[in-house]
Amino acid sequence: MLHATRLSLLLLCAATAAVACSDSMAAEPAANRIAVDIDEDAGALTLTVDARTAFVYRFGPDVDLPHFDPFNSPSGRPMTVKIADPYPHHRSFWVADERVQLEGQSDKANIYSSLYSGVVDKERSKWPVPPYTRRVAHVEFSNVKISGDAAEFDEKLTWKNGDVQLLDELRHYRVRALGEGEYFLDFSFQLCASYGAVTITRDASHYGIPYIRMNETFNVEKGGGKIVNSSGGVNQAGTNNQPATWVDYSAPLEGQQGWEGLACMIHPDRKPPHLWLTRDYGTWGPRGPEGFHNTTFTIPKGESYDQQVGLLIHNGDVESGNVANRYKAYGDGRL
């Protein structure tokens, strides 16, 4: 567990490199291209690639759902939105489910809409503010490693309904710097029934796991963006509730030629293709696999439900960004 109020992992890696260099026979270590800074007071983890902010992850006690705010594109512009109107419960990139019931409890907790369990105070905010009755609480980061062009770390969170702990979520993050502003996030999580069996109900259309919300400079409706899936479907009409192994959401650069985008890829070990949620206004993400979609399922106590996706932040559109071949590289362990 990371106890320091503010931990500069860049300094930690520098110290590690200094130890390695004490051996006169050791080769000069390559400079780390990735740095991770965790500010416990601010509740923010900032990851930089080649000295530029790639993303900021918000996990403090005053958030309803920990989320990324934002993902930055290769050129440095925000791609996702922290809070949206008319769907303020959307959280840039986040994990949640609507109906979560712990064994022995009567409530089906709507974790997805945790925002609305907050305090209504119109003088402070148009939307509810903390404290939140329902929320996903960050517990700790651990196993932080940085080397060259790669970084990885773990996180533990707990889904809560009031004082009731529903389940633990265990995440693993792996980030690679790809050059020219591009980077790749391999993101996996487990929903662990630590406190008793957990029953989750999912319908056919109102969820993604995980979710992504593009902002108005990237979406189809206002940003001139384009959604393309692995089967060649285009935009919401051709991709929503359609099976795919990956989906790409790209948009033109403002005031100049070129495109850049974000592709979400389901790891082959998770048996894609899955159906996808896609919206021209910017919300999208993979559905659950067969047996976990449009159904009610139970995670027995001590067992877990898992997912793994890769997020490729790339230059170009789906074709010039080489998304299809990079999906193959992800499956082969080369990305």
N, C-alpha and C positions, 0 to 999 in steps of 0.2 A: 504494500500500500504506500502511496506517495503522501508523506506527512508534511512536507515543506509547504509553506504558504505560497511561495512562487519558486518553481523549479525550472531552471534553464538547462534543458537537455543538451543544448549546444556546448555549454561549458563542460557538462558531464562527458560528452564524447571527446572533447579536447583533452581532458584529463586522461581518458582511456588511451588516446593516441600517444600521449606523452610517455605513458608506461611502456607501450610497445616500442617506442623509439629508444628506450634506455638500453635495449639490446643492440649493440653496435653491429651485429650481423643481420638485424631485421631490415627489411626493405622500407623505404619511405612510405607511410600510409597515404592513401588517396584522401583528398579533402572530402568531407561529407557535403553532399549537395542538398540534403534535407535537414531541417532543424525543427524541433518541436518544443514549444514553450507552453507550459501549463500554469495558469494563474488561478489558483484556488479561490482567492478572494473575489475575483471578477467572474468566476465560473466559466472560463474560456480556455480552450486549447487552440493554439494557433500553429498551423503547419506551413512552413515556407519551403519553397523549392527554388533553388538558385537565387536565394535572398529575396524572393517575391512571395507574398502571401498566396497560397493555393486555396486554403479554406480555413474557416474558424468554426470550431465546434462549441456550442453553448450548452452547459450542463449544470448551471448553478441552481441553488435551492428555490429560486423564484421563477423557474420555468416550469410549465406544465408538462412539456415533452422535450427532452434533450434533442437538439437538432443542429444541423449545419447552417451557418448564416454568415456569409454565403459560400457557395462554390464559385471560385473565380475561373474565368476562361483563360486560354493561353495568352491573350492580349491583356489580361488583368481586369476585365469587366465582370461584374456580378452576373451569374447565370440564373440563380434561384432567388426566391423571395421568402423572407422571414415570416411575414404575416400578410394575408391577402384579403381584399374585399371583393366579393361577399363571403368568402370562406376563410375566416381568420384562424381557424383551427389547423389550416395547412401550415406545415413547418419546414419548408425548404427541402429537407431530406430527413425522413423520420420513420420510425417503426411503431405501429400500434395496431390494435384490433378493436372492433366495436362492442362485441358481446363476450365478456370474459367472466366465467363463473368458477369460483373456488369451491371445492367439495365442502358441503356443510353450510354454505352461504346461499341466501335467497337472491341476492343481487346479481344481475348480469351487468358488470361494470363496463361502461362505454369509455374505454381508455382513449380511443380515437378522438373523442370530443371532450377531453379533459379540460380544455380552456373554459368551457361553459360551467364548470364546477367551481369557478373562482368567484371573487367578490365583484358585484356590480357597483361601480362607482363612476358615474358619468363625468364627474369633475376631474377625475384622474385619467380616464381612458374611455374610448368608445367601446372597448371590449372588456370582458371581465379581467381582473387583476389578481395576483396572489393574495392570500394562500389558496391553493386548489385542493378540493376534497379528493379528486381523482388525479393521479399523476404518475409519471415514471421518474423515479428518483435515482440519480447517479450515486453510486456507492464508492467506487475507487477505480483508478487506473493501475495497471501493473505490467511487468515484463516488457518494459520499454527498451527497444534496441534500435540503434541507428548505425548504418555502415554504408559509406559511399553514396550510391544513388537510391538506397532503400531504407525504409523505416517501418517498424511495426510495434504494436502495443495492444494490450487487452483492456477491456472495461467491464465492470459489473454494474448492473442497474437492477432496481426492484420496482415492479408494477404494483401500485397501491390503490386501494379503495378505502378512503378514510384511514383508520388505523390497521386495516386488514392488508397483509402482504399477500398478493395474489400469486406471483411467480417471480423468479429471477431471470434476468436476461444477461447472457454472457456474450460479449462481442469480441471479435478480433479484427484489427485494422492492419492492413499492409499497404504501404504507399511506395510507388516507384517513380522517380524522375525520368522522363523520356526525352528531354531536350526540346528546344524551341517553344518553351512554355507549356508543353504537354506533360500530363502526369496520369497515373493509374492508381485507383483505390480498389483493392480487393477487400470486400466487406462481408463478414460472415457473422451470424448470430444464432444463439440457441435460446429458446423459451423453455426454461426449466421448471418443472412442477416441484419446487422445493418444499412447499408448505401443504401439499395435498394434491389430489387429482384436480386438473383444471380442464373445464369444458369451454370450447370456443365455437361460436356460431358465425358462419360467413355466408352471405348471400351471393348472388351471381354477378353483382355489378358495383357494389359500393365499397370496394377495398382494393388496396395494393399492399404488397408486403415485400420490400419496403416501398414507401411512397417518395416521389420526387415532385417538386413544384417549381417550374420555370417562371421567371419574371416576364414582364411585358416586352422587354427588348429581345427575348428569345422565343416567346410563344408564337403559335401560328396566327392567332387572331389579330394581334397588334404588332408583333415584332417581325413579321415576314418569315417566321421559322418554318421548318418542315420536319414532320415525323416520318421515319421510314423504318420498317421492320425487316427481319431476316428473310421474310418471304416476298419482299418487294411491295408490301402494302404501304400506302401513303396517307398520312394525316389521320385524324380520328376516324373518318369514314372507312378507311382501309386497314386500320390496325386495332381498333378497340374491340376487345373480346375475341381477338384472333390469336391463334397459336404462333409463337415465335421463340427463338432462342436468344435474340437480342432486339433492342429497339434503340434507334438513334434520334436525338432531338437536336437539330442544328439550326443556325440562323446566320444571316449575313452580317458582316462587320458594318458598323455605323460609319457612314461617310467615306468608305473606302472599299476597294474590291476584296473579295474573299469571304469565307465563311469560317465558323468554328462551332463546336458542339459538344454534347455529352451523350455518350452511349452507355446503356445499361445492359449487362450481359449476364445471363444465368449460367452459373458454372455447370459444366457437363455432368458432374457428379450428382447434381440435383435433378437429373432426368428431365431436362427440357425436351421439346417445347412446352411452355405453359401459356395459358391465356394471359392477356395483358389489359390493364386499364390504361386508356389514353384519352386525353382531352386537348382540343385545339387551344383552349385557354391556358394550358400549361401543366395540369396535373397528370401524372402517369406512374406506372410501376407494374411489376409482374404480379399476377395472381398466384395462389397456392397451387401446388402440383395436384395431379389426380388423387382423389381421396381427401383433399384438404381444401376443396373449392366448392362453393354453393352447397355446404353441408354443415353438420354439427359433428365435431370430433373431440375426443378426450385425450389429454396427455396424462398418463398414469403418474402417480407420485414417484418421484425419483427419475423420471424419464424426460425427454425433451423433444421439441419441434425445432428444426433448423432450416436455414436458408443461407445461400452464398451467392453474391453477385459481384461483378466487377464493373467499376465506373471508369470509363475512359474519357478524359477531358482532352479534346483533340483539335488540331487545326483542320480546316477544310470542311466539306460536307461529308455525307456518308460514304461517297465514293473516293474522293480525294483524301479523306481521312483514313481510308483503308480499313474500315471497321470490320468487314467480314473476315479478312485475313488476321486481324488482331484478335478477333474472337477465337480463331483456331490457335493462335499463340497462347491465349489465356488457358484454353483447355489442355494444351501441351506443357504448361508450366513455364513458358518462355516470356510471360508478361507479368 
